[in-house]
Amino acid sequence: MRRTGMTLAAITAAVTMAGGVVLAQNQRPMSPRGTAATQVGGSWTTGDEPQYQNGKWIEIDYGRPIKRGRENLFGSGADYGKTLNAGAPVWRAGANQSTRLKTEVPLTLGGKQVPAGDYAIFIDLKPGNWTLIVSNWATQKTYDPKNKTELWGSYDYTPDKDVVRVPMKVDKLPFSMDQLTWSFLDMTDAGGRLAIMWDDTIGSVPFTVAK
């Protein structure tokens, strides 16, 4: 569905269902911004106050929707992923603006190198079969229907700017995450796993720090 074909009411409903920018009475955003970050390649100094020096940052910046009592967030059958996509071709893997991956070091995902830089992240949702998308699409800070060179969330996403598409491992958690959370797992200087968790589901993909 093209964003230009949506009515104002439909856009409002889609943003709300995706955990969007609608404000509560206390003016806090329904989906606060969050970051997941790690540092690699540095070293600890010795002395009375040890410091980690010369490390390089890898960071994910994203909107963090909350369940607020909703069930079956990802859907099932032919409707799997449709609520989270809210009319977009892929999931923004967060809320509001596109989720961003910012890395000061080159990474290898799925056997392909992702140079150091700033990227958009999306997920193609299929039942038990997720695909992480790292893309060169730029991000709108506020929604502008006339802006065709940047995306709001994942609306009007096309794959022509994809840098890499990587299958994700999808598992069930032994608990329910109330707020969507990106995290770095099993980290060493050589790499680790990017992981996204919400409700009782975790999707993850391994990566290495390229030399």
N, C-alpha and C positions, 0 to 999 in steps of 0.2 A: 504494500500500500504506500503510495506516495504521500509525503507529508502535506503537500499542497492540496490534496484531495480531502483532507480532514476538516471538519467544522471546528469552531472554537470549543463547542461543548465536548466533541469527541477528543480533542487534544487535552482538555482539562481532565476528562475521565481517564485517559491513557496515562497522563503524568501521575495522577493520584494512585492508580492501580500499581504503577511501577515504583511507588515510593518517592514521589517527586517533590517539587518545590513548594507545595501548598503549606502555608504556615499555620501553626496552632495559635490559640488565643494569646499565648505568652510570646509569640513571634519567634519561637525556635523552629528551625526547619524540620520537617518531618523526616528527612534523610540527611543527617549531618555529614559533612565532609570528613574523610578519614585518610590516613596514610599507613601503609606497611612499608618498612624500610629495613635494609641491612647494609653492612659494610664489609668489603672483602679486600684482600691484598695488602692490608696494613700490618703493623707490628706494634707490640706493647713495649714501652720503654720501662726500664727499671728505675727504682728510686722510691722516695717516700710517697710520691703521688704518681703512680703509673698512668700513662696516657697511651691511647691508641692513635698512631700517627700514620699518615699517608694512605689511609684506606679510601676506597672508591665506593660511592653510594649506588645502590639499586633500590628504587622506590616505586610504589604503586599509589596513586592518588585516585580516590573514588568516593562516590556517594554511598552512604550506609543505610539502606532501608531497614525498617524494623517490622517484625511479623505482625504485631498488634492483633493477635488472636486469629489471624488467617491460617487456614489449613490447606494442605495439598498445593503449596505454592507453585510447584513446577507443572502441575496438571498431570493428565494421563491420556493414553491413547492418542487419537488424532488431535486432541487439544493440548498435548504436551508442549510447554514453553510459550504458548500463545499469550497467556496473561502477562508474563514477564516481558515478552517482546513488545506487547501492546501496539501491534500494527507495524512494527519494524521487522526487517528481514532477519536480524540476529539480535542477541541480547547485549545490552550495554555493560553487563556484568557489574552492575551497581545501580545508581540512580542519578537523575539529572544529567549533568555534563558527561561526556564520554569518559570512561575509565582510562587513566594514563599510566604508561610504564615509562619511567625515566631512569636511564642507566648510564653510568660514567665509564662502564667497561663493556666491551663486546660480549655478547652471550651466544651460546649455541643451543637452539631448541629444535628438536626433531631433525637433527643433523644439518641444520642450516644456520649460518651465522647471522645474528642481528647486531649491526654495528652500534656502538655507543650513540645514544641520542634519546629523543622523546617520541613516544608512539602512543597510538590508541589501542586499547584492548577490547575485543568483543568475544563472545562465545556463541557458537552455533549449537543450539540445544536440540538434541534428539534423545529419545528414551534410552538411558544407559550408554549414550554415545555422544559425548560432547567434544567439540573441537575449539581449541584456543586459537584466536586470530590476532596476530600482531600486525598493525596496519599503519600506514603513513597518513591516514586521514587526520586533518587538523580538527580542533574542537571549538565550537561556539561557546562563549562564556554565558551568553543569554540567547534565548531563541530568536532567530531572525529568519523568517521564511524566504527572504530574498537572497540569503547567503547560500550559494551553491558550492563554495569551495571549502566550507567547514561543516561539520556535523553537529547537531544537537542530539546527544545520546547516540543512538544507532539508526535514527531515522534517515532514510535516503542512503544508507550504506550500500556501497558496491564493492566487489572484490578486486577491482583493478589496482587498488593501492595496497593490497596485502603484501606483507614482507614474508610471513610464514604462517602456515596453518598446521597445528599440531594436535593429534588425538590426545584427549585427557583421560585419566583414570578416574572413574566415578565410583564412589563407595558410600555406604551408609555410616553415619556417626552413631555412637552409643548414647547420644544426647541430642538436644535440639538447640541450635544457635539462634537466639532471638534476633540479633542484628547481623546483617550480612558482613562477613569478615574475610578480607584477603590476608594471607600470611606467607612467610617464608619458612619452609620446613627443612629439617635435616641439613642445615647449612654448614659448609666448610668453605675454605678459600677456593676450592675447586668447583663449587656449585651447590645445588640443592634442589628444592621443589617449590614452584609457585602453586599456591593452593587457595581456593575460594570455598567458603563454608556458609551455608545458610540452611535453616531448619535442621533436618537430620541428614543432609547431603553434603559431601565434599567432592570437589573436582580438582585434580592436581596434574601437573606436568613437570617432568624433570628438566633441569637446564644445567649447563656447565658454563664456567667463565672461560671465554675463548682466550687463547694465548696470542 
